[in-house]
């Protein structure tokens, strides 16, 4: 019988048997014995070099699999976009209620299906800043600030709010074409759910390398869907279609923003410039609404 040499030892038999299985997979015979309160994994002297190399490779792969994914860096000053969001909603409400702008601004700026189909594209954006009551405004203000802040921490205040503005507007445009011509609505809830979808999808795609198993990888997106079902379908007059479309566009934009190529490019974006672009979209929309004849 050829002499046997120890290549691994442990306090428990299971660790030795696990490595014995690894060696057996490449055709190396081994034996586990107990000696002096420890368990030893032994191979023949001729197999020592190959067995040692296989075990080193196994240990390296095992360590890499258990290594936690590096924490993603978060953007500072996420509150800036939230302040701008609140300023738009509160500012428009104040100007209309106090008569500082045209009294028919609400009729010119709400989401009106027939108006969108006739080319009044701005309604998709101006309607985001109009609210039917104080509680309606307060609910969208609080939820929008919360989800917008979380999205801005991931993508930057300017980038996040530009994507929210674009996604919510596109969702409203699509709803204007598929809803009945007499359909009318107003409120920032579409933007709220766009922010939720953006945050959920970006987290899902960004964490795909760190989480083990499809269930854990899908947890952020699943949580977003649960919140959509919980918050986006409650209430008698809830515009479920707008919430679904807003969330859907948010998911698409969040997924795109987390693509490897975009993840490398987005940190180069000047946040103030992206924020200015979002403000320009809203300003242009209201300009068209107030001066359209």
N, C-alpha and C positions, 0 to 999 in steps of 0.2 A: 504493500500500500504506500502510495506517494505521501511524503510529509505534507502536512497542512499548515498554512500560515494565516494568522489573524489579519483581517483587512478592515474590520469594524467591530466596535463594542458599544453596548448600551446597557442601561439599567432595566429596560423592559424587553421582553422577547419580541413584541410586535415590531419595534424599529428594526431589529435584525432580520425578521422574516420579510418585512417590506423590501429591504435591500437585497435579500436573497431572491425575491421575485424579480427584481430589476436585473440581477445577474442571470437568472434563468432565462429571461427574455432574449438575451444575446448568446445563449448556449454555454454559460459558465456554471458548472456545478459547484454548490457550496453547502455548508453544513452549519447549523446553529447549535452551539453547546453552552451549557451553564458552567461557569467557573468562578469561584470565590465571590459569589453574590452578583456577578455580572453575566451578561449574555454576549457570547463572542460569535462573530461570523467568520468562518474560515473557508479558504479555497486552497487548492493544491499550489505548490510553489511555482509551477509553470504558469499558472493563471493569474498570479499576483499582479503583474504589470497591467494586463488588460482589465482585470477586476477593479484595480485602484483607479484607473482612468474612467471607467464607467461610473463608479461611485462618485468621483469628483464632479463629473458632468451632471449626475443626478442631483447632487447637493446644490450645485450652481443654479440649475433650473428651478429647484424647489424654493431656493431663497428668493429668486426673482419673482416667482409666482406669489409669494407671501409678502413681498415688499409693498407697502401702501403707495397708492398713486400720489404724485406730488400735488399739493394743494394749489388750486387755481388762484392766480392773483386777481384781486377785486379792484375795481376802479374807485378812486376817491370822489368826493363831491357829488355823490348821487342825488343829494337833496336839491341841487340846483334845478334839475329838470322838474322835480316835484313842485318847486316854487313857481316855475313858469306855467305848469299845468294849472295850478290853483289860481294864478293870476288871470289866465285866460277865462276860466269858468266863472270866477267871481266878477271879473271885470266886465264881461259881456252881460251877465245878469244885472249888474249895477247900471250899466249904460242904458239898457233897454228899459228897466223899471223906472229910471230917473228921467227918461226922455232925452238923453244925450245923443241918441242915434234915432234914426227913423222909426216911427211907431209900427211900421209894417215889416220891420226887420225879422221878426219871428216868422211871419208868413213867407218871407222871401228866403229864409235860411233853413227851414225845417226839411226833413227828409220827405219829399213828396214824389211818389212814383212817377206820375205823369210829367212832373217837372224835370226829373232826371232823364227820362226818355226823350224829352224835347231838347236836350242839350244843356240843361242847367246843372252841370257837373259839380259846381261848388257846393250844392246842397249836401253832398256826401261828407264834406268837411265842416261846413258851418253848423250842421245839425248836431255835431259832437259837442258844441259849446252851449247849446240851448237846453233849458230844463223847464218842466211844467210846474214845479213847485219847490218849496224849500227842502222838504225831505228828499225829493228826487235829486236835487243838486247835492245835498249833503252826502247821500249814499254813494254817488258816483265820485265825489271828491275824495272821500275816505278810501274807498276801494282802489281808485286810480292812483292815489299817492302811494299806497302800500305796494301794489303790484309793480307800479312804475319804478319805485325805489329799488326793489329787488332786481328788476331787469337792468336798471342803470348800474347797479353794482357789478353785474356780469359783463355788460357791453359798453359802459360809459354813458354818462347822462345824455350827451348829444346824440350818439348813435342809437341808443335805446328809444328815445322819444321820437327821433326821425322815423325809425321803423314802426313805432306804434302809430304815429300820425298817418304814414303811408298805408300800413296794413288796415287800419280802421276805415280810412277813406275808401280803399278798394272794396272792402267788405260792404260798405254802404252803397257804393256804386252798383255792385252785383245785386244786392237786394233790391235796389231801385228798378232793375230790369226784370227781375223774376217775381217781384211782388205785384199785386194788383195795381192798376193805375191810380186808384183812389187812396192808396196806402200813404199814411203820414206818420212820422214819428220824430222824436228828438231825444237827445241825451248822450252822455259820454260813455254809456255802458258798453257800446261796441269797442271803444278804445280800451276800456277796463279789461275786457276779455281778450283783446288783442295782446295786451301786456302780459296777461296770464299765460296765453299760448306761447308767446315769445320766450318768456322765462322758462316755462316747462320744457319746451323743445330744445332750447339752448343748453339747459342743464343735462337733459337726457343725452344729447349728442356729445357734449363735452366730457361727460363722465363715462363714456362707453368703454374706455380702456381700463378704468380703475375698478369698476364693479364686476364681481364674478357672477356669471349666470344671467340669462336673459331677463329673469324676473326682477333682479336687483337693478339691472341696467335700465329697465323700463319704468322703475318706480317714480321718477320725477314726472314723466309724461302721464302716468296713471293717476298721480296725485292731481295734476292739472285737470284731467277729465272729471275726476270726482268733484273738484271745486266748481267746474263748469256746470255739472249736473245739480249740485247743491245750490249754488248762487244764481245760476243763469236760467233756471226754469221755474223759480218760485214767484208767486204773485199772479194776480188775475190778469193784469195788462202787460205782462212781461213779453218783450219782443224776443222770443226764443230764436227766431231765424237770425236776427242781427247778432245775437250772442254767439251762436254756432259759427256764423261766418267770420265774425271777429276773431274767435278762438282759432278757427282754421287758418286764417291768413297769418295769425301770430305764430302758429306752429310752423308753417312753411318758411316764414322769415327767420325764425329761431333756428330751424334746421339748416337753412342756407348759411346763416351767420357762423354756425359751428363747423362748417365744412373745413377741412385742413387748409385749403388755399385761402379762404376768407379769414380763418383764425389768425393766419400770419399777417394779413393785410389790415384787419380792423384796428390793431393797436397803433397803426400809423395815422389813423384818422384824427384830425383835430376836432376835439369834442365841441369846442365853441362854434366851429364851422358847421358841423352836423346839426347842432341846436339852432343855429341861424337859419339853416335850410328848412327845418321843421316849422319855425316861426314864419318864414316866407310863404310856405304852403298855406298856412292858416290865414295870413294877411291877404294873400291873393284871393283866396276863396271868399273872404268877407268883403273885399273890395268889389268883386264881381256881384255879390249878392246885393250890396247897397246901391250900386250904380247901374245895375242892369235895368233896361227899359223893355 
